[in-house]
Amino acid sequence: MDIAAVVISAGTADLLLAPLCDMRSELSGSEVFFVTDSDAIIGVIEVRIRELSQLFNSLDPSPFRERDLDDDAEDFIVGWAQEMPANKTFRIIVHLPAHEEREVDEHELAVAISNYFADRARMIQRELKELFRAGWRHLSVGVSVLIVCFLTSQFVPTAFGVNPISRAMQESLIIVGWVANWKPIEIFLYDWWPFKRRIKLYQRLRDAAVVVQADQ
């Protein structure tokens, strides 16, 4: 599949050829480019397929508007979306053979794609909430361990006297207390950021305009 990325600015155009890619679901050649539109950059993802069923999971018995996208189709769209500037709107152009394009309801397709990415965004939001709940559980345990370790370290000199061994014991207890807080600190400082980025990306894809075009 030939994929090209085109960047268009006022009066200039640069062509960046991307490597050849294969899709197991046989999505065919596509190109991704950015265009100036009312002072806002719109990222356009073009997908060429032979029939509409290639976009959706063939095993999903749900009504059309609630059907899941095919895994390869999702990976393709999301992969290109991640390469585009943040906080910009998307336009997804689906190319079909003329005889297939005439049978497609563009509005229904747009709703189906929007519903899918909205569901994905909600699912990741639930995962993020569960991560924070786990973080609070880890934090309650970690703080409790830290308090116990700190209080215990205060009694070490009384029990073992003031000497290098007792000081080493005190420091070891404090280290253990802080190590017990490593997991919640990691969650609240770092782990939640990828979830937030994915939520924003899927919300932008949810709001993408979908256009169906017939290949000549």
C-alpha positions, 0 to 999 in steps of 0.5 A: 500500500503506497502512503504519502504525507503531504504538508501544504502551507501558504504558497508552499508544498512539501511531499514526504514519502512514507514507507510502504505498509501492509494491512491484513484487512487489505485496506488499500493505498491512502495518503495523509495531508494537512490543509489550511482551512479557515486558519485551522489545520485539518488533518485528512486521513484517506482510506481506500477500500474495495467494500465497506465491510472492510472497515468493520468487524465482520463478527460483530452482530450489532446494528450498523451504527453500533458496530466495531471497526475492524482492528486493522482499520482502527490501527490504520486510522489511529496510527495516522491520527497520532502523526498529526498536530495535536488539537487539530480537527480530522477529516476521514475520507473513505474511497470506495469503488463507484458501485459501492459508493452509491450504496453507502449512506454517508451520514450513517457511516459518519455516525457509526465511526463517531460512535465507535471512537466515542465508545473507545474514549469512554472505555479509556476514561473508565480505565483511567478512573480505575487507575486512579482508584488503584493509585489511591489504594496504593497511596493509603497503604504506602502512607501507612507503611511510611508512618509505621517505619518513621515511628519505628525508626524513632525507637531504634536508638532507645532499643539499640543505643546510638551507634552506626548499626542503629543509624543504619537501621533508622535509615533503612526503615525510612527507605522502606517507607518511601519505597512503599510509596513508589507505586502511587507516586508513579501512578499520579506523576506519570502513568495517567498521562498516556491515558489522557492523550489517548482519550483526547485523540479518540475524542478528536476522531469522534468529532471527525468529519467523514466523507465518502468518495467514489474512485474513478 
